[in-house]
Amino acid sequence: MTEETIKPLSEPVYNHAHGRLLLPGTRYWPTDMWKSPWSLPTYRRGAAVLAGLITGGAAAAWFVGEIGPRLAPLYAAAEAFALSHDIPAFWISVVWTFIKGAILLLAPLVNALFAVWWERKISAHIQSRLGPMYVGWWHGALQTLADGIKLFLKEDIIPDCADKLVHTLAPIVVVIPAIIVFAPVPFGSGLVFADIDIGTVYVFAVGGVSVMGIIMAGWSSGNKFSLLGGLRSAAQLVSYELPRTFAVLPVIMLAGTLNIAEIASSQAGYWGGFVPRWFIFYPVVGQVAFIVFLIASVAETNRVPFDIPEAESELVAGFNTEYSGMKFALFFLSEFAYVLLSCLLMASFFFGGGAAPLPFLDFLPSWAWFLSKTLLLMFCFLWFRWTFPRFRVDRLMDFNWKFLLPVSLLNIAAGGLLIWLIS
């Protein structure tokens, strides 16, 4: 190309409505731009909005109060009304179970709408961006809903070389366990769908079924990248399930029960009047169990730095490469459902469930504290994704078998020693 044929670049056009181009000499790191952030009116205004949201949420929770203790009288009143109108009590039980099931179904659905938006905002702020801003009345609050509508309207494409039946069943096998696994998890005092004695075993057993759906998705797609993603998922989830389960054993030993609600309630009270009797504060055993459970839970949910089954840089998108529309959305729904489940379990196992962190803060209902702890733990999952690089697949497996698993086994022995010392 000669000099005569090179056309000069046009002058930059500034967008006065939504900002301007960054010219040389105007590009700064956030630490240079905001050396004194509290001196900026926008920073102070954002902090005031956040404080207002937290205060308003706390006031609303205090006004609503405990929900669980109100359910038993409500059910008794419905049962009395049915008997007075010659309606069999059996049907009242069926309707009551159906209502609780519908509410339980909302948990993973609402969580997916919120968590996807929240992750976008967190990633944007970590990268000095704004994230969604325009869809919805405040900070792009309806962006995820718009994405859901878009995915619902997208064409469902199945490759010609795919096993169509298995390809269709795979997202169903993944998402159904991701919903019913919430049944024994307490969302507060008395807020549990099925208060079963072996709730911990139920959660780990049902949650493990979803890996079959991921393997089915990878195998049935007729795509070598999808197949590799499914096989990686099988190896990763089965491997990390072991230290994750072993991390909970000291908690079960200390609580003396497999019932998740009873494990949470066994942490009630305070040492010295102000230190919570949460298992996270038990010396060494509690901290090691929590860290192992947290790391294994991140791996179980295929989140960075353990997103080997998806690995866009090497497997296109892994096991869900050949999925579109709502089938694609179901995989993400299940992923965020398991993130929520892991945070609920950690709040129950290590942070006292709905117990207040300090005695004078118990004016808020248990469900509010439980939700606050869950959101704080979920923030860690979202924060990790935009902080750590992805593991190499062989190092991921080495980290599990050579480090996490031995540590979790040693922690069981330490838990037994701790029980012997305090008994």
C-alpha positions in Angstrom: 0.0 0.0 0.0 1.5 3.3 -1.0 1.3 6.5 0.9 -1.1 8.0 -1.6 -3.7 5.3 -1.0 -3.7 5.7 2.8 -6.7 7.8 3.8 -6.4 9.9 7.0 -8.5 9.0 9.9 -11.6 11.1 10.6 -11.7 13.4 13.6 -13.1 11.7 16.7 -16.8 12.4 17.4 -17.8 13.1 21.0 -20.9 11.6 22.5 -22.1 14.4 24.7 -25.0 12.5 26.1 -23.1 9.4 27.3 -19.5 10.6 27.8 -16.6 11.4 25.6 -13.6 9.7 24.1 -10.5 9.3 26.3 -7.8 11.5 24.8 -4.0 11.1 25.5 -3.2 12.5 28.9 -6.7 11.8 30.3 -6.3 8.1 31.0 -5.8 7.5 34.7 -6.0 4.5 37.0 -8.9 4.7 39.5 -6.4 5.2 42.3 -5.0 8.3 40.5 -8.4 9.6 39.6 -9.9 9.0 43.1 -7.1 9.8 45.5 -9.7 11.2 47.9 -13.0 9.5 46.9 -15.0 11.0 49.8 -14.4 14.4 48.4 -16.4 13.5 45.3 -20.1 14.3 45.5 -21.0 11.2 43.4 -19.1 9.0 45.8 -20.8 10.4 48.8 -24.2 10.1 47.1 -23.6 6.5 46.2 -22.6 5.7 49.8 -25.7 7.5 51.0 -27.9 5.4 48.6 -26.3 2.2 49.8 -26.8 3.2 53.5 -30.4 4.0 52.7 -31.0 0.7 51.1 -29.5 -1.2 54.0 -31.4 0.9 56.6 -34.6 0.6 54.6 -34.2 -3.2 54.3 -33.5 -3.5 58.0 -36.6 -1.4 58.9 -38.8 -3.5 56.6 -37.5 -6.7 58.1 -38.1 -5.4 61.6 -41.7 -4.4 60.6 -42.5 -7.8 59.1 -40.9 -9.7 62.0 -40.7 -13.5 62.2 -42.7 -15.3 59.5 -42.2 -19.0 60.5 -44.1 -18.9 63.8 -47.1 -17.4 62.0 -47.4 -20.3 59.6 -48.6 -23.0 62.1 -51.6 -20.9 63.3 -52.4 -20.1 59.7 -52.4 -23.8 58.8 -54.5 -24.6 61.9 -57.1 -22.0 60.9 -57.2 -23.3 57.3 -57.7 -26.8 58.6 -60.5 -25.7 61.0 -62.2 -23.9 58.1 -62.0 -27.0 55.9 -63.4 -29.3 58.6 -66.3 -26.9 59.2 -67.2 -27.1 55.5 -66.8 -30.9 55.3 -63.6 -30.8 53.3 -61.2 -33.7 54.1 -58.1 -32.6 55.9 -56.1 -34.6 53.4 -56.8 -31.9 50.7 -55.8 -29.1 53.0 -52.4 -30.9 53.4 -52.1 -31.3 49.6 -52.9 -27.6 49.0 -50.6 -26.5 51.7 -47.7 -28.6 50.3 -48.5 -27.2 46.8 -48.3 -23.6 48.1 -45.0 -24.3 49.9 -43.6 -25.9 46.7 -44.6 -22.9 44.6 -42.8 -20.6 47.0 -39.8 -22.9 47.1 -39.7 -22.9 43.3 -39.4 -19.1 43.4 -36.2 -19.2 45.4 -33.9 -20.4 42.5 -35.8 -18.3 39.9 -35.7 -15.0 41.8 -32.1 -15.8 42.8 -31.1 -16.2 39.1 -32.7 -12.9 38.2 -30.9 -11.1 41.0 -27.6 -12.9 41.0 -26.9 -12.4 37.2 -27.6 -8.7 37.5 -25.5 -8.4 40.7 -22.6 -10.3 39.1 -22.6 -7.9 36.2 -22.5 -4.9 38.5 -19.7 -6.4 40.7 -17.6 -7.2 37.7 -18.2 -3.7 36.2 -17.1 -2.0 39.4 -14.0 -4.3 39.7 -13.1 -3.2 36.2 -14.0 0.4 36.7 -17.1 0.2 34.6 -20.8 1.0 35.2 -22.4 -2.3 34.1 -26.1 -2.4 33.1 -27.7 1.0 33.5 -30.6 1.5 31.0 -33.0 -1.5 31.2 -35.1 -0.8 34.3 -35.7 2.2 36.4 -32.5 1.9 38.5 -29.1 0.7 37.5 -30.4 -1.7 34.9 -32.5 -3.6 37.4 -34.5 -5.3 34.7 -31.6 -6.3 32.5 -31.7 -10.0 33.5 -35.5 -10.1 32.9 -34.9 -8.7 29.4 -32.2 -11.3 28.8 -34.7 -14.0 30.0 -37.3 -12.8 27.5 -34.7 -12.8 24.8 -33.6 -16.4 25.6 -37.2 -17.5 25.7 -37.8 -16.1 22.2 -34.7 -17.6 20.7 -34.9 -20.6 18.4 -34.1 -24.0 20.0 -31.4 -25.5 17.8 -30.4 -29.2 18.0 -27.4 -30.3 15.9 -28.2 -33.0 13.2 -25.6 -35.3 14.7 -26.9 -34.9 18.3 -28.9 -37.5 20.2 -32.1 -35.5 20.2 -33.8 -37.2 23.2 -30.8 -37.1 25.5 -30.0 -33.6 24.3 -33.5 -32.5 25.4 -33.5 -34.3 28.7 -30.1 -33.1 29.8 -31.1 -29.6 31.0 -34.2 -31.1 32.7 -32.0 -33.6 34.6 -29.8 -30.7 35.7 -32.4 -28.2 36.8 -34.9 -30.4 38.6 -32.4 -31.5 41.4 -31.3 -27.8 41.6 -34.8 -26.9 42.7 -35.9 -29.8 44.9 -32.5 -29.8 46.7 -33.7 -26.7 48.7 -36.5 -28.6 50.5 -34.6 -29.3 53.8 -32.8 -25.9 53.9 -34.1 -23.5 56.6 -34.5 -19.9 55.4 -35.1 -18.8 58.9 -36.9 -19.9 62.1 -39.6 -22.3 61.0 -39.1 -21.5 57.3 -38.3 -24.9 55.9 -40.2 -26.9 53.3 -39.3 -30.4 54.6 -37.7 -30.6 58.1 -36.2 -34.0 57.6 -33.7 -35.6 60.0 -31.2 -36.5 57.3 -31.4 -33.2 55.5 -27.6 -33.0 55.1 -27.5 -36.4 53.4 -30.5 -35.4 51.2 -28.8 -32.2 50.0 -25.6 -34.0 49.0 -27.4 -36.9 47.4 -29.9 -34.9 45.3 -27.4 -32.3 44.4 -25.1 -34.9 43.0 -27.7 -35.9 40.4 -27.1 -32.8 38.3 -23.7 -34.0 37.2 -25.5 -36.7 35.2 -27.3 -34.0 33.2 -24.0 -32.3 32.4 -22.5 -35.6 31.2 -25.6 -36.2 29.1 -25.4 -32.7 27.6 -21.7 -33.2 26.7 -22.2 -36.7 25.2 -25.4 -36.0 23.3 -24.3 -32.9 21.6 -22.1 -34.7 19.0 -19.4 -32.1 19.6 -15.9 -33.1 20.8 -15.6 -29.9 22.8 -18.9 -30.6 24.6 -17.8 -34.2 25.2 -14.5 -33.0 26.8 -16.4 -30.5 28.9 -18.8 -33.2 30.2 -16.0 -35.5 31.1 -14.1 -32.7 32.8 -17.2 -31.9 34.8 -17.7 -35.5 35.8 -14.1 -35.8 37.1 -14.2 -32.4 38.8 -17.6 -32.7 40.5 -17.1 -36.2 41.7 -13.6 -35.4 43.0 -14.4 -32.2 44.9 -17.5 -33.7 46.4 -15.3 -35.8 48.7 -13.5 -33.0 50.6 -16.7 -31.0 50.5 -18.6 -33.8 52.3 -15.7 -34.5 54.7 -15.5 -30.8 55.6 -19.1 -31.0 57.0 -18.4 -34.1 59.2 -16.7 -32.1 62.0 -19.8 -29.8 62.1 -22.1 -32.8 62.2 -20.0 -34.3 65.0 -20.2 -31.1 67.0 -23.9 -30.6 66.4 -24.8 -34.3 66.9 -27.4 -34.3 64.1 -27.9 -34.4 60.3 -30.9 -32.0 60.4 -29.8 -28.7 58.8 -32.2 -26.6 60.9 -31.0 -28.3 64.1 -27.3 -27.8 63.1 -28.1 -24.0 62.8 -30.0 -23.8 66.1 -27.2 -25.7 67.9 -25.0 -22.7 67.4 -27.3 -20.4 69.4 -25.8 -18.3 72.3 -22.7 -16.4 72.9 -19.3 -17.0 74.6 -18.7 -14.3 77.2 -21.9 -12.6 76.3 -20.7 -11.3 72.9 -18.8 -13.9 70.8 -21.3 -16.1 68.8 -21.1 -19.8 69.4 -20.9 -20.4 65.6 -18.8 -23.3 64.4 -16.6 -20.9 62.3 -15.2 -19.7 65.7 -14.3 -23.2 66.9 -10.4 -23.2 67.0 -8.7 -24.5 63.9 -11.4 -27.1 63.2 -14.1 -24.5 62.3 -11.9 -22.4 60.1 -10.4 -25.3 58.2 -13.8 -26.9 57.6 -15.2 -23.6 56.3 -12.3 -22.9 54.0 -12.3 -26.4 52.5 -16.1 -26.3 52.1 -15.9 -22.9 50.4 -13.2 -23.9 48.0 -14.9 -27.2 47.1 -18.3 -25.4 46.7 -16.8 -23.0 44.2 -15.4 -26.0 42.3 -18.8 -27.8 42.6 -20.6 -24.9 40.9 -18.1 -24.6 38.0 -17.2 -21.1 39.0 -13.8 -19.4 38.3 -11.1 -20.4 39.0 -12.6 -23.9 38.7 -14.7 -23.4 35.5 -12.8 -26.1 33.6 -16.0 -27.8 32.2 -16.9 -24.6 30.4 -13.4 -23.1 29.7 -14.3 -20.8 26.8 -10.7 -20.2 25.8 -10.1 -23.9 25.0 -13.5 -25.7 24.8 -15.7 -22.9 23.2 -18.2 -23.2 26.0 -17.8 -26.8 27.1 -20.8 -29.0 27.7 -23.4 -26.3 26.8 -21.8 -25.3 23.5 -24.6 -26.8 21.4 -27.5 -25.3 23.5 -29.5 -22.2 22.8 -32.7 -20.5 24.0 -34.3 -21.7 27.2 -32.2 -24.9 27.4 -29.1 -22.7 27.6 -30.8 -20.6 30.3 -31.7 -23.7 32.4 -28.0 -24.5 32.8 -27.3 -21.0 34.1 -30.4 -21.2 36.4 -29.0 -24.4 37.9 -25.5 -22.9 38.3 -26.7 -19.9 40.3 -29.2 -22.1 42.2 -26.2 -24.2 43.4 -24.3 -21.1 44.3 -27.3 -20.0 46.4 -27.5 -23.5 48.0 -23.8 -23.5 48.9 -24.1 -20.1 50.6 -27.3 -21.2 52.5 -25.5 -24.3 53.7 -22.4 -22.3 54.8 -24.6 -19.9 56.6 -26.3 -22.8 58.4 -23.2 -24.9 59.0 -20.7 -22.3 60.1 -22.5 -19.0 60.8 -25.4 -19.9 63.1 -28.2 -19.8 60.5 -30.5 -16.9 61.5 -28.7 -16.0 64.7 -27.7 -12.4 65.2 -23.9 -11.7 65.3 -24.3 -9.7 68.5 -26.9 -10.0 71.3 -28.2 -6.4 70.9 -28.9 -7.0 67.2 -31.5 -9.7 67.7 -34.3 -7.2 67.1 -34.2 -8.3 63.4 -35.9 -11.5 62.5 -33.9 -14.7 61.8 -34.7 -14.8 58.1 -33.2 -11.3 57.7 -29.9 -12.3 59.3 -29.9 -15.6 57.4 -30.4 -13.7 54.1 -27.7 -11.2 55.0 -25.1 -13.9 55.7 -26.1 -15.7 52.5 -25.7 -12.6 50.3 -22.3 -11.8 51.9 -21.1 -15.3 51.1 -22.5 -15.1 47.6 -20.6 -11.9 47.1 -17.4 -14.0 47.6 -18.4 -16.3 44.8 -18.9 -13.4 42.4 -15.8 -11.6 43.6 -13.6 -14.7 43.0 -14.7 -14.9 39.4 -13.2 -11.6 38.6 -10.1 -12.0 40.7 -8.4 -15.4 40.1 -7.1 -17.0 36.9 -8.4 -20.3 35.8 -6.7 -23.5 37.0 -5.1 -25.8 34.5 -7.0 -29.1 34.5 -4.2 -31.3 35.8 -3.4 -28.8 38.6 -7.1 -28.6 39.5 -7.2 -32.3 40.1 -3.8 -32.3 42.0 -5.0 -29.5 44.2 -8.0 -31.7 45.2 -6.4 -35.1 45.7 -3.0 -33.9 47.1 -4.2 -31.0 49.3 -7.9 -30.6 50.0 -8.7 -34.2 50.6 -5.9 -34.9 53.1 -6.6 -31.6 54.9 -10.3 -32.5 55.2 -9.5 -35.9 56.6 -7.0 -34.5 59.1 -9.7 -32.0 60.1 -12.1 -34.8 61.0 -9.5 -36.2 63.4 -8.9 -32.7 64.8 -12.7 -32.4 65.3 -12.8 -35.7 67.2 -9.9 -34.4 69.4 -11.8 -31.1 70.0 -14.9 -32.9 71.0 -12.9 -35.0 73.5 -11.3 -31.9 75.0 -14.5 -30.0 75.5 -16.6 -32.9 76.7 
